[in-house]
Amino acid sequence: MDPNALMTVIVFLTVYVIIAFEWMNKAVAALLGVMSLLILGVIDEHTAASYIDFETIMLLIGMMGIVAVLKKTGFFAMLSVRIAKLTGGQPLRILILFCAVTAVTSAFLDNVTTVLIMVPIIIELTRGMGLDPRIYVVALAMASNLGGTATLVGDPPNIIIGSKVGLTFNQFAGNLFIPVVISTVAVIGYFWRSNRASFKSIDNDLTKLFSVQLLIEKIEFDFLKITIDRTFLTKSLACLAVALLLFVSQTVTHISPGVVALTMAMVLFIITRMDIEHILLEIEWSTLLFFAGLFILVGAMEHQGVIEWIARNIFMRAGTNVYVMTLMVLWVSGIASGVIDNIPFTITMIPIVQMMLTQQPVPHNILWWALALGACLGGNLTLIGASANIISAGQLKKHGYEISFGEYTRKSAPGAILSLMISSIVLIVYIWIFV
């Protein structure tokens, strides 16, 4: 192997190991890797900058800005309290309603923000009823990852794929909606079947019914302490609605999602007269730097021919059978994303899938849907598979409930495998219809 290619691989694997074992901040690790390549002369700074996908960065900044303003309105707290009241304290209704709303919300907004708001309320509600919150929180985190899979803006792997490949919001929603909905229903069903004792009705227990009403009133008091400015909230929701409308009409307007998101965020900042410096602090700059560093590292590997070598010696050995290629991308992505961060994995896989498509063209972007489903749904396999999982476990610990890596995985892995199996069936049907 060429010395520069070998050096690129060593640096990339070192960064990957540091990220996997959390020895260092992810953004710092990725940028240190980039600096190493620059110092060693493998790439120059102008070439490095050309590898960054600014469309993805713009989309992330825009959506993070919109979500930051929505958080300030109290919208998320108000929504979650309303859900708590609708459940009436019925355990099964709590599971279904919270998971359904979390999945839908995560399809359009950041899933980490969603679980940060939903998890504390579901913990308070279930703990006050004498139930084990861990079952509900794991289900909620899984619903968040499932919902985020359905749209272009729902999960970082989708944002990366959409931007790099040029797929639209409508294409993501149209092709991933069916497997996501079926998988979400199946996962909720799995939790109900495997924990039936935890979801018994309280209709015949007057004492519990009365205590639940008091509990919901307490939750409403605790979580809705701030005064909600309805004009402020209306402006924020209107800007979000316009952004989503422009996403959907991209084929007509030809305005890229990144431009839409960033423009609507700027409009929202202006019409709400927010303290811009304060809002900018809410944006996850560390995540954006992490993305930029990874784009450069993978770009360098692609330039040195490493990606082509991986594609030809591993993935292209699957041959030209479309069914084998699709299932291989889905399951390798799913299993890998359960144990390593799905963001760098997705960035690495994109040029590999592109090379597979040069060997055997697959219509209807089926390989890209396999990559998106695998990378997003595989995050449900383990505790470290997705950011929403880690945040949810942290919220449990904050409220006095420990959940180990093994226990989390035992609760989540069967549902994750079930969703990957459902995705396999849906993708096979797509192939049967379109190939």
MOMOKA-V254263 format. One record per pair of residues at least 6 apart in sequence whose ideal C-beta (glycine too) atoms are under 8 Angstrom apart, sorted by the first residue. I is the first residue (numbers start at 0). GAP is how many residues later the second one is. D is the distance in Angstrom with one decimal. If there is no record, write none. Layout:
BEGIN
i: (I | I)
gap: (GAP | GAP)
d: (D | D)
END
This chain:
BEGIN
i: (0 | 1 | 1 | 3 | 3 | 4 | 4 | 4 | 4 | 6 | 6 | 6 | 7 | 7 | 7 | 7 | 7 | 7 | 7 | 8 | 8 | 10 | 10 | 10 | 10 | 11 | 11 | 11 | 11 | 11 | 13 | 14 | 14 | 14 | 14 | 14 | 14 | 15 | 15 | 16 | 17 | 17 | 18 | 18 | 18 | 18 | 18 | 18 | 19 | 19 | 19 | 22 | 23 | 24 | 25 | 25 | 25 | 26 | 26 | 26 | 26 | 26 | 28 | 29 | 29 | 29 | 29 | 29 | 29 | 30 | 30 | 30 | 32 | 32 | 33 | 33 | 33 | 33 | 36 | 36 | 36 | 36 | 36 | 37 | 37 | 37 | 41 | 41 | 42 | 42 | 42 | 46 | 47 | 47 | 47 | 49 | 50 | 50 | 50 | 50 | 50 | 51 | 51 | 51 | 52 | 52 | 52 | 52 | 53 | 54 | 54 | 54 | 54 | 55 | 55 | 55 | 55 | 55 | 55 | 55 | 56 | 56 | 56 | 56 | 57 | 57 | 57 | 57 | 58 | 58 | 58 | 58 | 58 | 58 | 58 | 59 | 59 | 59 | 59 | 59 | 60 | 60 | 60 | 60 | 60 | 61 | 61 | 61 | 61 | 61 | 61 | 61 | 61 | 62 | 62 | 62 | 62 | 62 | 63 | 63 | 63 | 63 | 63 | 64 | 64 | 64 | 64 | 64 | 64 | 64 | 64 | 65 | 65 | 65 | 65 | 65 | 65 | 65 | 65 | 65 | 66 | 66 | 66 | 67 | 67 | 67 | 68 | 68 | 68 | 68 | 68 | 68 | 68 | 69 | 69 | 69 | 69 | 69 | 70 | 70 | 71 | 71 | 71 | 72 | 72 | 72 | 72 | 72 | 73 | 73 | 73 | 73 | 74 | 74 | 74 | 74 | 75 | 75 | 75 | 76 | 76 | 76 | 76 | 77 | 77 | 78 | 78 | 78 | 79 | 79 | 79 | 79 | 79 | 80 | 80 | 80 | 80 | 80 | 82 | 82 | 82 | 82 | 83 | 83 | 83 | 83 | 83 | 83 | 84 | 84 | 85 | 85 | 86 | 86 | 86 | 86 | 86 | 87 | 88 | 88 | 88 | 88 | 88 | 88 | 88 | 88 | 88 | 89 | 89 | 89 | 90 | 90 | 90 | 90 | 90 | 90 | 90 | 90 | 91 | 91 | 91 | 93 | 93 | 93 | 93 | 94 | 94 | 94 | 94 | 94 | 94 | 95 | 97 | 97 | 97 | 97 | 97 | 98 | 98 | 98 | 98 | 98 | 98 | 98 | 99 | 99 | 99 | 100 | 101 | 101 | 101 | 101 | 101 | 101 | 101 | 102 | 102 | 102 | 102 | 102 | 102 | 102 | 103 | 104 | 104 | 105 | 105 | 105 | 105 | 105 | 105 | 105 | 105 | 105 | 105 | 106 | 106 | 106 | 106 | 106 | 107 | 107 | 107 | 107 | 107 | 110 | 110 | 110 | 110 | 110 | 110 | 110 | 110 | 110 | 111 | 111 | 111 | 113 | 113 | 114 | 114 | 114 | 114 | 114 | 114 | 114 | 115 | 115 | 117 | 118 | 118 | 118 | 118 | 118 | 118 | 118 | 119 | 119 | 119 | 120 | 120 | 121 | 121 | 121 | 121 | 122 | 122 | 122 | 122 | 122 | 122 | 122 | 123 | 123 | 123 | 123 | 124 | 124 | 124 | 125 | 125 | 125 | 126 | 126 | 127 | 127 | 127 | 127 | 128 | 128 | 128 | 128 | 128 | 130 | 131 | 132 | 132 | 132 | 133 | 133 | 133 | 133 | 133 | 134 | 134 | 134 | 134 | 136 | 136 | 136 | 136 | 136 | 137 | 137 | 137 | 137 | 137 | 137 | 138 | 138 | 138 | 139 | 140 | 140 | 140 | 140 | 140 | 140 | 140 | 141 | 141 | 141 | 141 | 141 | 142 | 142 | 142 | 143 | 144 | 144 | 144 | 144 | 144 | 144 | 144 | 144 | 145 | 145 | 145 | 145 | 145 | 145 | 145 | 145 | 146 | 146 | 146 | 147 | 147 | 147 | 147 | 147 | 148 | 148 | 148 | 148 | 148 | 148 | 148 | 148 | 149 | 149 | 149 | 149 | 149 | 149 | 150 | 150 | 150 | 150 | 150 | 151 | 151 | 151 | 151 | 151 | 151 | 151 | 151 | 151 | 151 | 152 | 152 | 152 | 152 | 152 | 153 | 154 | 155 | 155 | 155 | 155 | 156 | 156 | 156 | 156 | 156 | 156 | 156 | 156 | 157 | 157 | 157 | 159 | 159 | 159 | 159 | 159 | 160 | 160 | 160 | 160 | 160 | 160 | 161 | 161 | 161 | 161 | 162 | 162 | 163 | 164 | 164 | 164 | 166 | 166 | 167 | 167 | 167 | 168 | 168 | 168 | 168 | 169 | 169 | 169 | 170 | 171 | 174 | 174 | 174 | 174 | 175 | 175 | 175 | 177 | 178 | 178 | 178 | 178 | 178 | 178 | 181 | 181 | 182 | 182 | 182 | 182 | 182 | 185 | 185 | 185 | 185 | 186 | 186 | 186 | 186 | 189 | 189 | 189 | 190 | 191 | 193 | 201 | 201 | 201 | 202 | 231 | 234 | 234 | 234 | 235 | 235 | 238 | 238 | 238 | 238 | 238 | 239 | 241 | 242 | 242 | 242 | 245 | 245 | 245 | 245 | 246 | 246 | 249 | 249 | 249 | 267 | 268 | 268 | 289 | 290 | 293 | 293 | 293 | 294 | 296 | 297 | 297 | 297 | 297 | 297 | 300 | 300 | 301 | 301 | 306 | 306 | 306 | 306 | 307 | 307 | 309 | 310 | 310 | 310 | 310 | 311 | 314 | 314 | 314 | 314 | 314 | 314 | 314 | 315 | 315 | 315 | 317 | 317 | 317 | 318 | 319 | 319 | 321 | 321 | 321 | 321 | 321 | 322 | 322 | 324 | 324 | 324 | 324 | 325 | 325 | 325 | 325 | 325 | 325 | 325 | 326 | 326 | 326 | 326 | 328 | 328 | 328 | 328 | 328 | 328 | 328 | 329 | 329 | 329 | 329 | 329 | 329 | 329 | 329 | 330 | 330 | 330 | 331 | 332 | 332 | 332 | 332 | 332 | 332 | 332 | 332 | 332 | 332 | 333 | 333 | 333 | 333 | 333 | 333 | 333 | 333 | 334 | 334 | 335 | 335 | 335 | 335 | 336 | 336 | 336 | 336 | 336 | 336 | 336 | 336 | 336 | 336 | 337 | 337 | 337 | 337 | 337 | 337 | 337 | 337 | 338 | 338 | 338 | 338 | 341 | 341 | 341 | 341 | 341 | 341 | 344 | 345 | 345 | 348 | 348 | 349 | 352 | 352 | 352 | 355 | 356 | 361 | 361 | 362 | 362 | 363 | 363 | 363 | 365 | 365 | 365 | 365 | 365 | 368 | 368 | 369 | 369 | 372 | 372 | 372 | 373 | 373 | 376 | 376 | 376 | 376 | 377 | 377 | 377 | 378 | 378 | 378 | 378 | 379 | 379 | 379 | 379 | 379 | 379 | 379 | 380 | 380 | 380 | 380 | 380 | 381 | 381 | 381 | 381 | 381 | 381 | 382 | 382 | 382 | 382 | 382 | 382 | 382 | 382 | 383 | 383 | 384 | 388 | 388 | 392 | 392 | 395 | 395 | 396)
gap: (8 | 302 | 303 | 38 | 300 | 296 | 299 | 300 | 301 | 30 | 33 | 35 | 29 | 34 | 289 | 292 | 293 | 296 | 298 | 292 | 297 | 22 | 25 | 26 | 286 | 21 | 285 | 286 | 288 | 289 | 19 | 14 | 15 | 17 | 18 | 278 | 282 | 324 | 328 | 6 | 6 | 11 | 7 | 10 | 11 | 321 | 322 | 325 | 319 | 320 | 321 | 6 | 8 | 261 | 260 | 264 | 315 | 259 | 260 | 262 | 263 | 266 | 264 | 259 | 260 | 262 | 263 | 264 | 267 | 258 | 261 | 262 | 260 | 264 | 14 | 259 | 262 | 263 | 6 | 11 | 259 | 260 | 263 | 6 | 7 | 10 | 258 | 262 | 253 | 257 | 260 | 256 | 248 | 251 | 252 | 249 | 244 | 245 | 247 | 248 | 249 | 240 | 243 | 244 | 107 | 110 | 111 | 242 | 204 | 108 | 201 | 202 | 203 | 103 | 104 | 107 | 108 | 202 | 235 | 239 | 201 | 231 | 234 | 235 | 200 | 201 | 203 | 204 | 94 | 100 | 104 | 198 | 199 | 202 | 203 | 96 | 99 | 227 | 228 | 231 | 200 | 201 | 204 | 222 | 227 | 181 | 196 | 198 | 199 | 200 | 201 | 202 | 203 | 46 | 47 | 90 | 198 | 202 | 46 | 201 | 218 | 219 | 220 | 197 | 200 | 201 | 203 | 204 | 214 | 217 | 218 | 43 | 170 | 173 | 174 | 177 | 195 | 198 | 199 | 202 | 42 | 43 | 46 | 211 | 214 | 215 | 167 | 196 | 199 | 200 | 203 | 205 | 210 | 6 | 39 | 166 | 167 | 170 | 42 | 211 | 160 | 202 | 207 | 155 | 156 | 159 | 160 | 163 | 150 | 152 | 154 | 159 | 153 | 158 | 161 | 162 | 37 | 38 | 41 | 40 | 146 | 147 | 149 | 146 | 150 | 22 | 26 | 38 | 21 | 37 | 38 | 41 | 143 | 40 | 138 | 139 | 142 | 143 | 14 | 15 | 18 | 38 | 10 | 37 | 41 | 132 | 135 | 136 | 131 | 135 | 7 | 11 | 6 | 7 | 10 | 11 | 38 | 124 | 36 | 40 | 113 | 119 | 120 | 123 | 124 | 126 | 127 | 111 | 112 | 113 | 35 | 38 | 40 | 107 | 108 | 109 | 110 | 111 | 100 | 107 | 109 | 28 | 31 | 32 | 42 | 41 | 44 | 93 | 96 | 97 | 104 | 92 | 20 | 24 | 38 | 42 | 45 | 40 | 41 | 43 | 44 | 85 | 88 | 89 | 43 | 84 | 88 | 17 | 12 | 13 | 16 | 38 | 41 | 42 | 45 | 40 | 41 | 43 | 44 | 47 | 77 | 81 | 43 | 9 | 42 | 8 | 37 | 38 | 39 | 40 | 41 | 42 | 48 | 49 | 282 | 40 | 41 | 43 | 44 | 47 | 43 | 45 | 46 | 132 | 136 | 33 | 34 | 36 | 37 | 43 | 44 | 275 | 276 | 277 | 275 | 276 | 279 | 30 | 274 | 25 | 26 | 29 | 273 | 276 | 277 | 280 | 275 | 279 | 22 | 18 | 21 | 22 | 272 | 273 | 276 | 277 | 103 | 275 | 279 | 98 | 102 | 11 | 14 | 15 | 18 | 10 | 13 | 14 | 272 | 273 | 276 | 278 | 91 | 94 | 95 | 98 | 90 | 91 | 94 | 6 | 7 | 10 | 6 | 272 | 83 | 84 | 87 | 90 | 73 | 79 | 82 | 83 | 86 | 67 | 66 | 263 | 266 | 268 | 262 | 267 | 269 | 273 | 277 | 56 | 60 | 63 | 276 | 255 | 256 | 258 | 259 | 266 | 53 | 254 | 265 | 270 | 273 | 274 | 48 | 49 | 52 | 252 | 239 | 245 | 247 | 248 | 250 | 251 | 271 | 45 | 238 | 270 | 273 | 274 | 41 | 44 | 45 | 244 | 10 | 231 | 232 | 234 | 235 | 241 | 243 | 244 | 34 | 37 | 38 | 41 | 230 | 231 | 234 | 273 | 7 | 33 | 37 | 6 | 7 | 10 | 228 | 240 | 6 | 9 | 27 | 31 | 223 | 224 | 227 | 228 | 22 | 23 | 26 | 27 | 30 | 31 | 7 | 18 | 21 | 22 | 25 | 6 | 7 | 10 | 15 | 16 | 17 | 20 | 21 | 95 | 105 | 6 | 16 | 94 | 104 | 108 | 222 | 221 | 135 | 186 | 187 | 190 | 180 | 185 | 186 | 189 | 214 | 215 | 218 | 219 | 14 | 214 | 218 | 131 | 183 | 186 | 187 | 190 | 6 | 185 | 189 | 207 | 210 | 211 | 6 | 7 | 10 | 95 | 94 | 95 | 186 | 185 | 200 | 203 | 198 | 201 | 79 | 82 | 83 | 78 | 79 | 81 | 88 | 78 | 80 | 81 | 194 | 200 | 189 | 190 | 194 | 255 | 193 | 196 | 197 | 248 | 194 | 240 | 243 | 244 | 247 | 248 | 240 | 244 | 194 | 235 | 236 | 239 | 240 | 229 | 232 | 233 | 236 | 193 | 228 | 231 | 232 | 224 | 225 | 228 | 224 | 7 | 220 | 6 | 7 | 10 | 6 | 40 | 33 | 36 | 37 | 32 | 36 | 25 | 26 | 28 | 29 | 32 | 24 | 22 | 17 | 18 | 21 | 7 | 9 | 14 | 18 | 10 | 13 | 6 | 7 | 10 | 6 | 7 | 10 | 53 | 52 | 49 | 50 | 53 | 52 | 47 | 9 | 46 | 49 | 50 | 53 | 6 | 47 | 6 | 49 | 41 | 44 | 45 | 48 | 43 | 47 | 42 | 40 | 41 | 44 | 45 | 43 | 10 | 13 | 14 | 17 | 37 | 40 | 41 | 39 | 40 | 43 | 6 | 7 | 10 | 6 | 39 | 40 | 38 | 40 | 44 | 109 | 113 | 105 | 108 | 31 | 35 | 37 | 42 | 36 | 40 | 41 | 44 | 101 | 102 | 105 | 43 | 97 | 100 | 101 | 20 | 24 | 27 | 38 | 41 | 42 | 45 | 40 | 41 | 43 | 44 | 90 | 93 | 94 | 97 | 43 | 89 | 93 | 42 | 9 | 12 | 13 | 16 | 37 | 38 | 40 | 41 | 42 | 45 | 39 | 40 | 41 | 43 | 44 | 47 | 82 | 86 | 43 | 46 | 6 | 9 | 38 | 42 | 8 | 37 | 38 | 39 | 40 | 41 | 42 | 44 | 48 | 49 | 40 | 41 | 42 | 43 | 44 | 47 | 75 | 78 | 42 | 43 | 45 | 46 | 33 | 34 | 36 | 37 | 43 | 44 | 30 | 25 | 29 | 22 | 26 | 21 | 14 | 15 | 18 | 11 | 10 | 69 | 73 | 71 | 72 | 66 | 70 | 71 | 61 | 64 | 65 | 68 | 69 | 58 | 61 | 53 | 57 | 47 | 50 | 54 | 46 | 49 | 39 | 42 | 43 | 46 | 7 | 38 | 42 | 6 | 7 | 9 | 10 | 6 | 9 | 32 | 33 | 35 | 36 | 39 | 28 | 31 | 32 | 35 | 36 | 7 | 23 | 26 | 27 | 30 | 31 | 6 | 7 | 10 | 20 | 22 | 25 | 26 | 29 | 6 | 21 | 31 | 19 | 23 | 10 | 15 | 6 | 7 | 6)
d: (7.7 | 6.6 | 7.4 | 4.9 | 5.7 | 7.8 | 3.9 | 6.0 | 5.5 | 7.5 | 5.8 | 5.6 | 6.6 | 5.8 | 7.8 | 5.0 | 5.2 | 5.0 | 6.1 | 6.9 | 5.7 | 4.9 | 5.1 | 5.9 | 7.1 | 6.7 | 5.2 | 7.7 | 8.0 | 6.0 | 6.9 | 5.1 | 5.9 | 7.4 | 4.0 | 7.9 | 6.5 | 7.0 | 6.5 | 8.0 | 5.2 | 4.3 | 5.2 | 5.6 | 7.6 | 7.8 | 5.7 | 6.9 | 7.8 | 5.5 | 7.2 | 7.7 | 7.8 | 6.6 | 7.3 | 4.7 | 7.4 | 4.5 | 7.2 | 4.1 | 4.2 | 6.6 | 7.9 | 7.3 | 5.2 | 7.8 | 2.8 | 5.4 | 6.6 | 6.2 | 7.9 | 4.6 | 6.5 | 5.4 | 6.2 | 5.2 | 4.8 | 6.4 | 5.3 | 7.5 | 7.6 | 7.5 | 5.6 | 7.1 | 6.2 | 6.6 | 6.2 | 7.5 | 7.6 | 5.2 | 7.2 | 7.6 | 4.7 | 7.6 | 7.6 | 7.7 | 5.2 | 4.7 | 7.5 | 2.8 | 7.1 | 5.1 | 4.8 | 6.5 | 7.3 | 5.5 | 6.1 | 5.5 | 7.4 | 4.2 | 6.0 | 7.7 | 4.3 | 5.6 | 5.6 | 4.3 | 7.5 | 7.0 | 6.4 | 7.8 | 7.6 | 5.9 | 6.4 | 6.7 | 3.4 | 6.7 | 6.7 | 4.7 | 6.9 | 5.5 | 6.6 | 5.2 | 4.2 | 4.9 | 7.5 | 7.6 | 6.5 | 7.2 | 6.0 | 7.0 | 7.5 | 5.9 | 7.1 | 6.3 | 6.7 | 7.7 | 6.9 | 7.3 | 2.6 | 3.9 | 7.4 | 6.5 | 4.4 | 7.3 | 6.8 | 5.7 | 5.1 | 7.7 | 6.8 | 8.0 | 7.4 | 4.6 | 6.1 | 7.8 | 3.4 | 7.9 | 7.1 | 7.0 | 6.6 | 8.0 | 6.2 | 7.9 | 7.5 | 6.6 | 5.7 | 6.7 | 7.2 | 6.5 | 5.3 | 6.1 | 5.3 | 5.1 | 5.3 | 5.2 | 3.6 | 6.4 | 5.3 | 7.9 | 5.4 | 7.3 | 6.1 | 6.1 | 6.4 | 6.9 | 7.4 | 5.2 | 7.8 | 7.0 | 6.6 | 7.2 | 8.0 | 7.1 | 7.8 | 6.6 | 6.9 | 5.5 | 4.4 | 5.3 | 7.2 | 5.0 | 4.6 | 7.5 | 7.9 | 5.9 | 7.0 | 7.3 | 7.1 | 7.5 | 4.0 | 6.3 | 4.9 | 6.0 | 7.5 | 6.4 | 6.2 | 7.1 | 7.7 | 7.8 | 7.9 | 5.5 | 5.4 | 4.7 | 7.1 | 6.9 | 6.3 | 5.2 | 5.4 | 5.7 | 5.3 | 6.0 | 5.5 | 7.9 | 8.0 | 5.8 | 5.6 | 5.6 | 5.6 | 7.7 | 5.6 | 7.3 | 7.6 | 6.0 | 4.4 | 4.6 | 5.5 | 7.6 | 7.5 | 7.2 | 7.5 | 6.3 | 6.2 | 7.2 | 6.9 | 3.0 | 7.4 | 7.1 | 6.9 | 6.2 | 6.4 | 7.7 | 7.7 | 7.3 | 6.2 | 6.2 | 4.5 | 6.6 | 7.6 | 7.3 | 6.5 | 4.3 | 7.3 | 6.9 | 6.4 | 6.8 | 6.6 | 6.2 | 6.1 | 6.5 | 6.4 | 6.8 | 6.5 | 6.1 | 6.2 | 5.4 | 7.1 | 5.9 | 7.8 | 5.6 | 6.1 | 7.9 | 3.9 | 7.2 | 8.0 | 5.4 | 7.4 | 7.6 | 7.9 | 7.7 | 5.6 | 7.1 | 5.4 | 5.5 | 4.7 | 5.2 | 6.5 | 4.5 | 7.0 | 5.6 | 3.1 | 7.9 | 7.8 | 5.3 | 6.1 | 4.9 | 7.0 | 5.0 | 7.5 | 4.5 | 7.5 | 7.9 | 3.7 | 4.4 | 6.0 | 7.9 | 7.9 | 4.6 | 6.4 | 4.6 | 4.8 | 4.6 | 6.5 | 6.5 | 6.8 | 7.6 | 6.5 | 4.1 | 6.6 | 7.1 | 4.6 | 7.2 | 6.9 | 7.9 | 7.7 | 4.8 | 5.3 | 5.8 | 5.6 | 5.6 | 7.7 | 6.4 | 6.0 | 5.2 | 4.9 | 5.5 | 5.2 | 7.5 | 6.2 | 7.4 | 5.9 | 5.7 | 6.2 | 7.9 | 7.6 | 5.4 | 4.3 | 7.7 | 7.8 | 6.1 | 7.3 | 6.2 | 6.2 | 6.7 | 5.2 | 6.6 | 6.1 | 4.5 | 7.9 | 6.7 | 6.8 | 7.0 | 4.9 | 7.4 | 7.7 | 7.9 | 5.4 | 7.4 | 6.7 | 7.4 | 6.4 | 7.2 | 4.5 | 5.3 | 5.5 | 7.2 | 7.5 | 7.8 | 4.2 | 7.7 | 7.7 | 7.0 | 7.7 | 6.4 | 7.0 | 6.0 | 6.3 | 6.7 | 7.3 | 5.9 | 6.3 | 5.9 | 5.3 | 7.6 | 7.5 | 6.6 | 5.3 | 5.7 | 6.9 | 5.1 | 7.9 | 7.1 | 5.6 | 7.8 | 8.0 | 7.3 | 7.6 | 6.3 | 4.6 | 5.6 | 7.2 | 6.9 | 4.8 | 6.6 | 7.8 | 7.5 | 4.9 | 5.0 | 7.9 | 4.1 | 7.7 | 5.6 | 4.8 | 5.9 | 5.7 | 7.4 | 6.3 | 7.1 | 7.5 | 4.6 | 7.3 | 6.3 | 7.0 | 5.0 | 5.2 | 5.1 | 5.8 | 7.6 | 5.8 | 5.7 | 4.8 | 6.6 | 8.0 | 6.9 | 7.3 | 6.7 | 6.4 | 7.0 | 7.0 | 3.7 | 3.7 | 7.6 | 6.3 | 8.0 | 5.9 | 7.1 | 5.9 | 5.1 | 6.8 | 6.5 | 3.9 | 6.1 | 7.4 | 6.4 | 5.2 | 5.6 | 4.2 | 7.8 | 6.9 | 6.5 | 5.4 | 5.4 | 7.5 | 5.5 | 6.7 | 4.5 | 7.2 | 7.2 | 4.4 | 4.4 | 7.6 | 6.8 | 6.1 | 6.4 | 7.3 | 7.0 | 6.9 | 7.4 | 8.0 | 4.8 | 7.8 | 7.6 | 5.3 | 7.6 | 8.0 | 5.4 | 6.7 | 4.1 | 7.7 | 6.1 | 4.0 | 5.6 | 6.0 | 5.4 | 6.8 | 7.9 | 7.2 | 5.2 | 6.0 | 7.1 | 6.6 | 6.6 | 6.7 | 5.8 | 6.4 | 5.6 | 7.4 | 7.7 | 6.4 | 6.9 | 7.6 | 6.9 | 5.1 | 7.1 | 7.6 | 5.8 | 6.4 | 6.4 | 8.0 | 4.8 | 6.2 | 3.8 | 5.9 | 6.0 | 6.4 | 6.0 | 7.1 | 6.8 | 6.8 | 7.3 | 7.7 | 7.3 | 5.1 | 7.5 | 6.3 | 6.5 | 6.8 | 5.9 | 6.2 | 7.8 | 5.9 | 4.6 | 4.2 | 7.7 | 5.2 | 7.3 | 6.9 | 7.3 | 3.7 | 5.0 | 6.8 | 7.7 | 5.4 | 6.8 | 6.0 | 8.0 | 4.2 | 6.6 | 6.2 | 6.3 | 5.0 | 6.0 | 7.1 | 5.8 | 7.6 | 4.4 | 6.0 | 7.0 | 7.5 | 5.9 | 7.1 | 5.3 | 5.5 | 6.3 | 6.7 | 5.0 | 7.9 | 6.0 | 4.3 | 7.6 | 7.6 | 6.0 | 5.7 | 6.1 | 4.2 | 6.2 | 6.1 | 4.4 | 7.6 | 5.7 | 6.2 | 7.5 | 6.9 | 7.9 | 7.9 | 5.6 | 6.5 | 7.3 | 7.1 | 6.7 | 5.0 | 5.1 | 6.4 | 8.0 | 7.4 | 7.6 | 4.8 | 5.5 | 7.3 | 5.4 | 7.7 | 7.7 | 5.1 | 7.4 | 4.5 | 6.1 | 7.3 | 8.0 | 6.2 | 6.1 | 7.5 | 4.5 | 4.0 | 6.4 | 7.4 | 7.9 | 6.8 | 7.6 | 8.0 | 5.6 | 7.8 | 5.6 | 7.2 | 6.2 | 5.7 | 4.9 | 5.3 | 4.9 | 7.7 | 6.4 | 4.1 | 6.7 | 5.5 | 7.4 | 5.6 | 5.5 | 6.5 | 6.0 | 6.1 | 6.5 | 6.8 | 6.6 | 7.2 | 5.7 | 6.2 | 4.9 | 5.3 | 7.6 | 6.3 | 7.6 | 5.9 | 7.4 | 7.9 | 7.6 | 6.4 | 7.7 | 5.6 | 4.3 | 5.5 | 6.5 | 4.2 | 7.7 | 6.0 | 4.5 | 6.7 | 6.2 | 6.2 | 6.5 | 6.7 | 6.6 | 7.6 | 7.0 | 7.9 | 7.0 | 7.8 | 6.6 | 7.2 | 5.5 | 7.7 | 2.7 | 4.9 | 6.0 | 7.6 | 4.1 | 7.7 | 6.0 | 3.5 | 7.2 | 7.5 | 4.7 | 6.3 | 7.2 | 7.9 | 5.4 | 8.0 | 6.8 | 5.9 | 6.5 | 5.0 | 7.6 | 7.9 | 3.3 | 5.3 | 7.4 | 6.0 | 8.0 | 4.8 | 6.9 | 7.5 | 2.8 | 4.9 | 4.5 | 7.9 | 6.8 | 7.4 | 6.3 | 7.2 | 7.2 | 4.5 | 7.0 | 6.7 | 5.5 | 7.3 | 7.0 | 6.4 | 6.9 | 4.8 | 5.7 | 7.5 | 7.6 | 5.2 | 6.8 | 5.8 | 6.5 | 6.3 | 8.0 | 7.2 | 5.1 | 6.2 | 6.3 | 4.2 | 8.0 | 6.3 | 5.5 | 6.0 | 7.1 | 7.9 | 6.6 | 7.3 | 7.8 | 5.8 | 7.6 | 4.4 | 7.4 | 7.2 | 7.7 | 6.4 | 4.8 | 5.8 | 6.4 | 6.4 | 6.8 | 7.1 | 4.0 | 3.2 | 7.8 | 7.0 | 6.9 | 7.5 | 5.3 | 7.9 | 6.4 | 3.8 | 6.9 | 7.1 | 6.7 | 5.4 | 4.4 | 7.6 | 7.5 | 7.0 | 7.1 | 4.8 | 7.1 | 7.1 | 5.3 | 6.8 | 6.0 | 7.8 | 4.9 | 4.1 | 6.3 | 7.7 | 6.6 | 7.4 | 7.8 | 7.0 | 7.5 | 5.4 | 6.4 | 7.3 | 5.4 | 7.7)
END
